Amino acid sequence: MLHAEVLALQETLGISYKDASHCLYLAELEKLKVANEKYKAFKNLGNRLGEFVHDINEDFIEVPDNDPDADTTAENHTVTEDTADK
């Protein structure tokens, strides 16, 4: 398959087999560079979103130090019909 691509490029551009191979190699190398940059960008975005969600989560479950009776379990923070109107 790769050989067919090289031959097609060679015939289209009228260049040597070596030059056509080199052109295809450079094109594939550029694709890999772009894919690597995308990977790094999305990995960075994922890390930042994870930190953001973690920070928000900490803000919502933060308990003041002076309230030893405070309970941070999820079952005590659910909204029910009688507490929703308050």
N, C-alpha and C positions, 0 to 999 in steps of 0.2 A: 504494500500500500504506500509506504513512504517512497519507495523507488518510483512508483507511478506519479506521485506528486512532484518529485524531482524532475522526472522526464517531462511532465506537463509544463513546469516552470521553465525548464531549459528550452522547450520548443516555443513557448509563448514569448519569452524575452530574447531568445536567440543567444543564450549565454552557455558557458561550458557546464558540464555536469557538476564540477567542483564548485563553481560559483552559485549554481542553483541550490546545491546542498547547503552551502554556507548561508544563503539567504533564508532558507527554511529554518536552519538552526537558529539564526538570529531572531526570526519571528517567534519561534517557540520559546526562546529565552525571554523575550519581552513579555509573552503571555505569562510565564512563570513569575516574573518580577511583579507584574500587576496583581496576579493571584496572591502572591506573598504579602504585598502591601494591603490588599483587602483583608486577608486573614489577620494581619496585625491590627488593622483598624477596628475590626469587629471584636477581636479579643480584648482590645483596650476599652471599647465601648461596653462590652460585657462586664469587665472588671469595674468600671466606673458606675454602671447601673447597679451592680451588686453592692458596692460600697454605699451608694445613695439609698438603696432600699434598706440596708442594714442600719444606716444612720436614722432614717425615718422610723424604723421599727424601734430603735432605742428611745427615740423621743416619745413615742406613744406608750411605752411600757415603763418609763422612768418613774420611780417611786421616790418621793421626798424622803430624806434620811430621818426626819423628825416624826414620821408616821409609821410606827412599828406594826400597827394593825392592818396596814394596807395589804390587800391581796391582789397579785397581778395575774392570776390565772384567767384564762379566757372565759371560763364559765361564769365568772363574777362580773364580766364586762359586756354581757350580751344585752341587747336592747329588747325589752318586752313591751307589750301594749301599754301596761300601766306606767312604765318609766319613759316611754317615748314622748309623751305629752309634756313632761316636766322640763 
